[in-house]
Amino acid sequence: MNITKEQYEDALDLIKKYEIYNRTSFSKTCCVCKSAVVKTLEPTPSIKRAMWDSGMVTEIQAGFGSSYDMDTFLIAICDDCTTDLLNSNIIEKVNGRN
């Protein structure tokens, strides 16, 4: 069976996404300070359901008009950077406790 280069790259991309989302332990460097590491508190099969030590990890998706239109990214922000961004009014909380 022959596949095209594009099919190969699509399959490889799918495998990489599968590997990312099926790790049992996971850590990611904070995208703001680029030094703090946010990691899971316990083994988990799902990044979306994980409990995170001293930060948060989530998906963001670019909207229409962005150079990354409809691309999805996995990012981490440590608690210290989140506090600084909140205090500087760069980000705002939309739910949760005050």
The first five atom37 places (N, CA, C, CB, O) and aatype in JSON, in Angstrom:
{
  "aatype": [12, 2, 9, 16, 11, 6, 5, 18, 6, 3, 0, 10, 3, 10, 9, 11, 11, 18, 6, 9, 18, 2, 1, 16, 15, 13, 15, 11, 16, 4, 4, 19, 4, 11, 15, 0, 19, 19, 11, 16, 10, 6, 14, 16, 14, 15, 9, 11, 1, 0, 12, 17, 3, 15, 7, 12, 19, 16, 6, 9, 5, 0, 7, 13, 7, 15, 15, 18, 3, 12, 3, 16, 13, 10, 9, 0, 9, 4, 3, 3, 4, 16, 16, 3, 10, 10, 2, 15, 2, 9, 9, 6, 11, 19, 2, 7, 1, 2],
  "atom_mask": [
    [1, 1, 1, 1, 1],
    [1, 1, 1, 1, 1],
    [1, 1, 1, 1, 1],
    [1, 1, 1, 1, 1],
    [1, 1, 1, 1, 1],
    [1, 1, 1, 1, 1],
    [1, 1, 1, 1, 1],
    [1, 1, 1, 1, 1],
    [1, 1, 1, 1, 1],
    [1, 1, 1, 1, 1],
    [1, 1, 1, 1, 1],
    [1, 1, 1, 1, 1],
    [1, 1, 1, 1, 1],
    [1, 1, 1, 1, 1],
    [1, 1, 1, 1, 1],
    [1, 1, 1, 1, 1],
    [1, 1, 1, 1, 1],
    [1, 1, 1, 1, 1],
    [1, 1, 1, 1, 1],
    [1, 1, 1, 1, 1],
    [1, 1, 1, 1, 1],
    [1, 1, 1, 1, 1],
    [1, 1, 1, 1, 1],
    [1, 1, 1, 1, 1],
    [1, 1, 1, 1, 1],
    [1, 1, 1, 1, 1],
    [1, 1, 1, 1, 1],
    [1, 1, 1, 1, 1],
    [1, 1, 1, 1, 1],
    [1, 1, 1, 1, 1],
    [1, 1, 1, 1, 1],
    [1, 1, 1, 1, 1],
    [1, 1, 1, 1, 1],
    [1, 1, 1, 1, 1],
    [1, 1, 1, 1, 1],
    [1, 1, 1, 1, 1],
    [1, 1, 1, 1, 1],
    [1, 1, 1, 1, 1],
    [1, 1, 1, 1, 1],
    [1, 1, 1, 1, 1],
    [1, 1, 1, 1, 1],
    [1, 1, 1, 1, 1],
    [1, 1, 1, 1, 1],
    [1, 1, 1, 1, 1],
    [1, 1, 1, 1, 1],
    [1, 1, 1, 1, 1],
    [1, 1, 1, 1, 1],
    [1, 1, 1, 1, 1],
    [1, 1, 1, 1, 1],
    [1, 1, 1, 1, 1],
    [1, 1, 1, 1, 1],
    [1, 1, 1, 1, 1],
    [1, 1, 1, 1, 1],
    [1, 1, 1, 1, 1],
    [1, 1, 1, 0, 1],
    [1, 1, 1, 1, 1],
    [1, 1, 1, 1, 1],
    [1, 1, 1, 1, 1],
    [1, 1, 1, 1, 1],
    [1, 1, 1, 1, 1],
    [1, 1, 1, 1, 1],
    [1, 1, 1, 1, 1],
    [1, 1, 1, 0, 1],
    [1, 1, 1, 1, 1],
    [1, 1, 1, 0, 1],
    [1, 1, 1, 1, 1],
    [1, 1, 1, 1, 1],
    [1, 1, 1, 1, 1],
    [1, 1, 1, 1, 1],
    [1, 1, 1, 1, 1],
    [1, 1, 1, 1, 1],
    [1, 1, 1, 1, 1],
    [1, 1, 1, 1, 1],
    [1, 1, 1, 1, 1],
    [1, 1, 1, 1, 1],
    [1, 1, 1, 1, 1],
    [1, 1, 1, 1, 1],
    [1, 1, 1, 1, 1],
    [1, 1, 1, 1, 1],
    [1, 1, 1, 1, 1],
    [1, 1, 1, 1, 1],
    [1, 1, 1, 1, 1],
    [1, 1, 1, 1, 1],
    [1, 1, 1, 1, 1],
    [1, 1, 1, 1, 1],
    [1, 1, 1, 1, 1],
    [1, 1, 1, 1, 1],
    [1, 1, 1, 1, 1],
    [1, 1, 1, 1, 1],
    [1, 1, 1, 1, 1],
    [1, 1, 1, 1, 1],
    [1, 1, 1, 1, 1],
    [1, 1, 1, 1, 1],
    [1, 1, 1, 1, 1],
    [1, 1, 1, 1, 1],
    [1, 1, 1, 0, 1],
    [1, 1, 1, 1, 1],
    [1, 1, 1, 1, 1]
  ],
  "atom_positions": [
    [[0.84, -1.17, 0.0], [0.0, 0.0, 0.0], [0.89, 1.24, 0.0], [-0.96, 0.0, 1.21], [1.77, 1.37, 0.84]],
    [[0.65, 2.12, -0.91], [1.4, 3.37, -0.98], [0.55, 4.51, -0.44], [1.85, 3.66, -2.43], [-0.66, 4.59, -0.69]],
    [[1.2, 5.39, 0.31], [0.51, 6.57, 0.79], [1.29, 7.8, 0.35], [0.34, 6.54, 2.34], [2.49, 7.73, 0.09]],
    [[0.6, 8.9, 0.28], [1.26, 10.14, -0.12], [2.02, 10.72, 1.06], [0.22, 11.17, -0.66], [1.81, 10.32, 2.21]],
    [[2.9, 11.65, 0.77], [3.64, 12.32, 1.83], [2.67, 13.04, 2.77], [4.65, 13.32, 1.23], [2.87, 13.04, 3.98]],
    [[1.64, 13.65, 2.22], [0.66, 14.35, 3.03], [-0.08, 13.39, 3.96], [-0.35, 15.09, 2.13], [-0.31, 13.72, 5.13]],
    [[-0.45, 12.22, 3.47], [-1.11, 11.22, 4.32], [-0.17, 10.75, 5.43], [-1.59, 10.02, 3.47], [-0.6, 10.55, 6.57]],
    [[1.1, 10.57, 5.08], [2.1, 10.17, 6.08], [2.22, 11.22, 7.17], [3.46, 9.93, 5.41], [2.21, 10.9, 8.36]],
    [[2.32, 12.49, 6.76], [2.47, 13.58, 7.73], [1.22, 13.71, 8.61], [2.74, 14.9, 7.01], [1.33, 13.97, 9.8]],
    [[0.05, 13.53, 8.02], [-1.2, 13.57, 8.79], [-1.24, 12.44, 9.82], [-2.41, 13.47, 7.85], [-1.64, 12.65, 10.96]],
    [[-0.81, 11.26, 9.4], [-0.8, 10.11, 10.31], [0.2, 10.33, 11.44], [-0.46, 8.81, 9.55], [-0.07, 10.02, 12.6]],
    [[1.36, 10.87, 11.1], [2.38, 11.15, 12.11], [1.89, 12.19, 13.11], [3.68, 11.63, 11.45], [2.12, 12.06, 14.31]],
    [[1.21, 13.21, 12.61], [0.64, 14.24, 13.47], [-0.39, 13.64, 14.42], [0.0, 15.35, 12.62], [-0.42, 13.98, 15.6]],
    [[-1.22, 12.75, 13.92], [-2.22, 12.09, 14.75], [-1.57, 11.25, 15.84], [-3.13, 11.22, 13.88], [-2.04, 11.24, 16.98]],
    [[-0.51, 10.54, 15.5], [0.2, 9.73, 16.48], [0.79, 10.61, 17.57], [1.32, 8.9, 15.8], [0.71, 10.28, 18.76]],
    [[1.39, 11.74, 17.19], [1.97, 12.66, 18.19], [0.89, 13.18, 19.12], [2.68, 13.84, 17.49], [1.1, 13.24, 20.33]],
    [[-0.27, 13.56, 18.58], [-1.37, 14.03, 19.42], [-1.83, 12.93, 20.36], [-2.54, 14.51, 18.55], [-2.1, 13.2, 21.53]],
    [[-1.93, 11.71, 19.88], [-2.32, 10.58, 20.71], [-1.34, 10.38, 21.86], [-2.42, 9.3, 19.87], [-1.74, 10.17, 23.0]],
    [[-0.04, 10.46, 21.54], [0.97, 10.28, 22.58], [0.88, 11.37, 23.63], [2.36, 10.26, 21.96], [1.01, 11.08, 24.82]],
    [[0.67, 12.61, 23.22], [0.55, 13.71, 24.17], [-0.64, 13.5, 25.09], [0.42, 15.05, 23.44], [-0.52, 13.66, 26.31]],
    [[-1.78, 13.14, 24.52], [-3.0, 13.02, 25.3], [-3.12, 11.72, 26.08], [-4.17, 13.16, 24.41], [-4.06, 11.56, 26.85]],
    [[-2.2, 10.81, 25.91], [-2.3, 9.53, 26.61], [-1.12, 9.26, 27.53], [-2.43, 8.42, 25.63], [-0.89, 8.11, 27.91]],
    [[-0.39, 10.27, 27.88], [0.68, 10.11, 28.88], [0.03, 9.9, 30.24], [1.64, 11.35, 28.9], [-1.07, 10.39, 30.5]],
    [[0.72, 9.17, 31.09], [0.16, 8.99, 32.43], [0.69, 10.03, 33.39], [0.47, 7.59, 32.95], [0.04, 10.33, 34.38]],
    [[1.86, 10.59, 33.12], [2.34, 11.73, 33.89], [2.81, 12.75, 32.87], [3.49, 11.32, 34.9], [3.27, 12.41, 31.78]],
    [[2.7, 14.0, 33.24], [2.9, 15.03, 32.25], [3.44, 16.28, 32.92], [1.6, 15.33, 31.5], [3.06, 16.6, 34.04]],
    [[4.33, 16.98, 32.23], [4.78, 18.28, 32.7], [4.98, 19.2, 31.51], [6.1, 18.15, 33.53], [5.27, 18.75, 30.4]],
    [[4.81, 20.48, 31.76], [4.92, 21.48, 30.7], [5.52, 22.74, 31.31], [3.54, 21.76, 30.04], [5.18, 23.11, 32.43]],
    [[6.39, 23.41, 30.57], [7.01, 24.64, 31.04], [6.07, 25.81, 30.87], [8.33, 24.9, 30.29], [5.37, 25.92, 29.85]],
    [[6.04, 26.7, 31.85], [5.19, 27.88, 31.82], [5.52, 28.73, 30.58], [5.37, 28.72, 33.11], [6.68, 29.0, 30.3]],
    [[4.49, 29.13, 29.85], [4.69, 29.9, 28.62], [4.96, 31.38, 28.89], [3.48, 29.77, 27.71], [5.27, 32.12, 27.96]],
    [[4.85, 31.81, 30.14], [5.1, 33.21, 30.47], [6.53, 33.4, 30.96], [4.09, 33.71, 31.53], [7.31, 34.13, 30.35]],
    [[6.88, 32.75, 32.08], [8.23, 32.92, 32.64], [9.25, 32.0, 31.98], [8.21, 32.66, 34.13], [10.46, 32.24, 32.07]],
    [[8.78, 30.97, 31.32], [9.62, 30.0, 30.61], [10.61, 29.26, 31.52], [10.4, 30.7, 29.51], [11.62, 28.74, 31.06]],
    [[10.29, 29.22, 32.81], [11.18, 28.49, 33.72], [10.44, 27.54, 34.66], [11.98, 29.46, 34.54], [10.9, 26.42, 34.9]],
    [[9.29, 27.97, 35.17], [8.53, 27.11, 36.08], [7.96, 25.93, 35.3], [7.39, 27.9, 36.77], [7.54, 26.06, 34.15]],
    [[7.94, 24.78, 35.96], [7.39, 23.57, 35.34], [6.11, 23.21, 36.07], [8.41, 22.39, 35.38], [6.09, 23.04, 37.29]],
    [[5.03, 23.08, 35.3], [3.73, 22.67, 35.83], [3.59, 21.19, 35.51], [2.53, 23.53, 35.22], [3.72, 20.78, 34.36]],
    [[3.31, 20.39, 36.53], [3.2, 18.95, 36.3], [1.98, 18.38, 36.98], [4.46, 18.23, 36.79], [1.4, 18.98, 37.89]],
    [[1.6, 17.2, 36.53], [0.44, 16.55, 37.12], [0.76, 16.12, 38.55], [0.0, 15.33, 36.28], [1.9, 15.76, 38.87]],
    [[-0.26, 16.17, 39.4], [-0.09, 15.75, 40.79], [-0.09, 14.23, 40.92], [-1.18, 16.34, 41.66], [0.49, 13.68, 41.86]],
    [[-0.75, 13.57, 40.0], [-0.83, 12.11, 40.04], [-0.96, 11.61, 38.6], [-2.04, 11.63, 40.92], [-1.33, 12.37, 37.71]],
    [[-0.66, 10.34, 38.37], [-0.82, 9.81, 37.01], [-2.24, 10.0, 36.52], [-0.44, 8.33, 36.97], [-3.2, 9.82, 37.28]],
    [[-2.39, 10.35, 35.27], [-3.71, 10.57, 34.69], [-3.7, 10.21, 33.22], [-4.14, 12.04, 34.89], [-2.72, 10.45, 32.52]],
    [[-4.78, 9.65, 32.73], [-4.86, 9.34, 31.3], [-5.34, 10.54, 30.48], [-5.78, 8.16, 31.08], [-5.32, 10.48, 29.25]],
    [[-5.76, 11.61, 31.14], [-6.36, 12.73, 30.41], [-5.82, 14.06, 30.91], [-7.87, 12.69, 30.53], [-5.94, 14.38, 32.09]],
    [[-5.25, 14.83, 30.01], [-4.75, 16.16, 30.37], [-5.9, 17.04, 30.83], [-4.01, 16.82, 29.18], [-5.74, 17.82, 31.77]],
    [[-7.05, 16.93, 30.19], [-8.19, 17.78, 30.53], [-8.74, 17.5, 31.93], [-9.29, 17.58, 29.52], [-9.36, 18.38, 32.53]],
    [[-8.52, 16.31, 32.44], [-9.04, 15.97, 33.77], [-7.95, 15.93, 34.83], [-9.73, 14.63, 33.71], [-8.21, 15.54, 35.97]],
    [[-6.77, 16.34, 34.49], [-5.64, 16.25, 35.41], [-5.71, 17.32, 36.51], [-4.33, 16.38, 34.65], [-6.31, 18.38, 36.33]],
    [[-5.09, 17.0, 37.64], [-4.87, 17.97, 38.7], [-3.43, 18.44, 38.53], [-5.15, 17.37, 40.14], [-2.52, 17.62, 38.38]],
    [[-3.22, 19.75, 38.57], [-1.91, 20.32, 38.26], [-1.26, 20.91, 39.49], [-2.03, 21.37, 37.18], [-1.94, 21.53, 40.32]],
    [[0.04, 20.74, 39.63], [0.82, 21.27, 40.74], [1.3, 22.67, 40.4], [2.01, 20.34, 41.07], [2.13, 22.85, 39.51]],
    [[0.77, 23.66, 41.1], [1.23, 25.06, 41.01], [1.04, 25.7, 39.65], [2.66, 25.13, 41.38], [1.9, 26.46, 39.2]],
    [[-0.05, 25.39, 38.99], [-0.32, 26.03, 37.72], [-1.48, 25.39, 37.0], [0.0, 0.0, 0.0], [-2.24, 24.61, 37.58]],
    [[-1.62, 25.73, 35.74], [-2.69, 25.16, 34.92], [-2.15, 24.84, 33.54], [-3.89, 26.11, 34.82], [-1.24, 25.5, 33.04]],
    [[-2.72, 23.83, 32.93], [-2.4, 23.44, 31.57], [-3.73, 23.35, 30.84], [-1.59, 22.08, 31.5], [-4.67, 22.72, 31.33]],
    [[-3.81, 23.96, 29.69], [-5.06, 23.97, 28.95], [-4.82, 24.12, 27.46], [-5.96, 25.1, 29.45], [-3.71, 24.42, 27.02]],
    [[-5.87, 23.92, 26.7], [-5.8, 24.14, 25.26], [-6.3, 25.54, 24.95], [-6.64, 23.08, 24.5], [-7.24, 26.03, 25.58]],
    [[-5.67, 26.18, 23.97], [-6.2, 27.43, 23.42], [-6.31, 27.24, 21.92], [-5.28, 28.66, 23.78], [-5.52, 26.51, 21.31]],
    [[-7.28, 27.9, 21.33], [-7.49, 27.77, 19.89], [-7.58, 29.14, 19.27], [-8.76, 26.94, 19.58], [-8.32, 30.01, 19.75]],
    [[-6.81, 29.34, 18.21], [-6.82, 30.62, 17.5], [-8.09, 30.74, 16.66], [-5.56, 30.77, 16.61], [-8.55, 29.76, 16.08]],
    [[-8.63, 31.93, 16.62], [-9.84, 32.18, 15.85], [-9.55, 32.76, 14.48], [0.0, 0.0, 0.0], [-8.4, 32.95, 14.08]],
    [[-10.62, 33.05, 13.78], [-10.54, 33.61, 12.43], [-9.75, 34.91, 12.45], [-11.96, 33.84, 11.85], [-9.96, 35.76, 13.32]],
    [[-8.87, 35.06, 11.5], [-8.06, 36.28, 11.38], [-6.65, 36.1, 11.89], [0.0, 0.0, 0.0], [-5.75, 36.85, 11.51]],
    [[-6.44, 35.11, 12.74], [-5.1, 34.83, 13.25], [-4.29, 34.07, 12.2], [-5.16, 34.03, 14.56], [-4.85, 33.34, 11.38]],
    [[-2.99, 34.24, 12.23], [-2.12, 33.43, 11.38], [-2.24, 31.95, 11.73], [-0.65, 33.89, 11.51], [-1.91, 31.09, 10.92]],
    [[-2.72, 31.67, 12.93], [-2.88, 30.3, 13.41], [-4.35, 29.9, 13.45], [-2.26, 30.15, 14.79], [-4.75, 29.04, 14.24]],
    [[-5.15, 30.51, 12.59], [-6.58, 30.27, 12.49], [-6.92, 28.78, 12.62], [-7.11, 30.82, 11.17], [-6.48, 27.96, 11.8]],
    [[-7.69, 28.43, 13.65], [-8.19, 27.09, 13.95], [-7.13, 26.1, 14.44], [-8.83, 26.53, 12.73], [-7.43, 24.93, 14.65]],
    [[-5.89, 26.57, 14.64], [-4.89, 25.7, 15.26], [-5.14, 25.66, 16.76], [-3.44, 26.21, 14.95], [-5.57, 26.65, 17.35]],
    [[-4.86, 24.53, 17.38], [-5.04, 24.36, 18.81], [-3.68, 24.12, 19.45], [-6.01, 23.19, 19.13], [-2.86, 23.36, 18.92]],
    [[-3.44, 24.77, 20.58], [-2.16, 24.67, 21.27], [-2.39, 24.23, 22.71], [-1.41, 26.02, 21.22], [-3.42, 24.53, 23.3]],
    [[-1.41, 23.53, 23.25], [-1.42, 23.12, 24.65], [-0.44, 24.03, 25.37], [-1.05, 21.59, 24.81], [0.75, 24.05, 25.04]],
    [[-0.92, 24.79, 26.37], [-0.05, 25.73, 27.08], [-0.14, 25.5, 28.58], [-0.43, 27.17, 26.73], [-1.11, 24.94, 29.09]],
    [[0.9, 25.96, 29.26], [0.93, 25.94, 30.73], [1.24, 27.34, 31.22], [1.99, 24.92, 31.26], [2.02, 28.07, 30.62]],
    [[0.6, 27.7, 32.34], [0.91, 28.95, 33.03], [1.02, 28.62, 34.51], [-0.19, 30.06, 32.76], [0.11, 28.04, 35.1]],
    [[2.16, 28.98, 35.11], [2.35, 28.68, 36.53], [1.49, 29.64, 37.37], [3.85, 28.8, 36.93], [1.08, 30.69, 36.89]],
    [[1.24, 29.27, 38.62], [0.4, 30.09, 39.5], [1.0, 31.47, 39.74], [0.2, 29.38, 40.83], [0.26, 32.45, 39.81]],
    [[2.32, 31.57, 39.87], [2.95, 32.88, 40.1], [2.71, 33.82, 38.92], [4.46, 32.72, 40.34], [2.39, 34.99, 39.12]],
    [[2.86, 33.33, 37.7], [2.62, 34.16, 36.52], [1.14, 34.51, 36.39], [3.09, 33.44, 35.25], [0.8, 35.62, 35.99]],
    [[0.26, 33.56, 36.72], [-1.17, 33.85, 36.68], [-1.5, 34.98, 37.64], [-1.99, 32.6, 37.03], [-2.25, 35.9, 37.28]],
    [[-0.96, 34.94, 38.85], [-1.19, 36.0, 39.83], [-0.69, 37.34, 39.3], [-0.51, 35.67, 41.15], [-1.39, 38.35, 39.41]],
    [[0.51, 37.35, 38.74], [1.07, 38.6, 38.18], [0.2, 39.14, 37.05], [2.5, 38.37, 37.68], [-0.04, 40.34, 36.97]],
    [[-0.26, 38.26, 36.16], [-1.1, 38.69, 35.04], [-2.45, 39.21, 35.52], [-1.29, 37.54, 34.06], [-2.97, 40.19, 34.98]],
    [[-3.03, 38.57, 36.53], [-4.29, 39.04, 37.11], [-4.11, 40.41, 37.76], [-4.82, 38.03, 38.13], [-4.92, 41.31, 37.55]],
    [[-3.07, 40.56, 38.55], [-2.81, 41.82, 39.25], [-2.5, 42.96, 38.3], [-1.66, 41.65, 40.23], [-2.72, 44.13, 38.63]],
    [[-1.99, 42.64, 37.11], [-1.67, 43.65, 36.11], [-2.84, 43.9, 35.16], [-0.43, 43.22, 35.3], [-2.74, 44.7, 34.23]],
    [[-3.95, 43.21, 35.39], [-5.14, 43.3, 34.54], [-4.87, 42.9, 33.09], [-5.7, 44.7, 34.57], [-5.54, 43.38, 32.18]],
    [[-3.89, 42.04, 32.88], [-3.6, 41.53, 31.54], [-4.55, 40.38, 31.21], [-2.13, 41.07, 31.44], [-4.97, 40.21, 30.07]],
    [[-4.88, 39.59, 32.23], [-5.9, 38.56, 32.06], [-7.01, 38.85, 33.08], [-5.3, 37.1, 32.27], [-6.79, 39.55, 34.06]],
    [[-8.18, 38.32, 32.83], [-9.25, 38.49, 33.8], [-9.92, 37.14, 34.05], [-10.28, 39.53, 33.32], [-10.05, 36.3, 33.16]],
    [[-10.35, 36.99, 35.27], [-11.02, 35.77, 35.68], [-12.48, 35.85, 35.26], [-10.9, 35.55, 37.22], [-13.14, 36.87, 35.47]],
    [[-12.99, 34.79, 34.66], [-14.38, 34.8, 34.21], [-15.29, 33.91, 35.06], [-14.45, 34.35, 32.78], [-16.51, 33.96, 34.92]],
    [[-14.71, 33.11, 35.94], [-15.51, 32.33, 36.88], [-14.62, 31.9, 38.03], [-16.16, 31.09, 36.2], [-13.42, 32.18, 38.03]],
    [[-15.18, 31.23, 39.01], [-14.4, 30.74, 40.14], [-14.42, 31.7, 41.31], [0.0, 0.0, 0.0], [-15.12, 32.71, 41.3]],
    [[-13.63, 31.37, 42.3], [-13.59, 32.18, 43.51], [-12.77, 33.46, 43.3], [-13.0, 31.36, 44.68], [-11.94, 33.54, 42.39]],
    [[-13.01, 34.46, 44.14], [-12.29, 35.73, 44.03], [-10.99, 35.71, 44.78], [-13.13, 36.87, 44.55], [-10.26, 36.7, 44.78]]
  ]
}
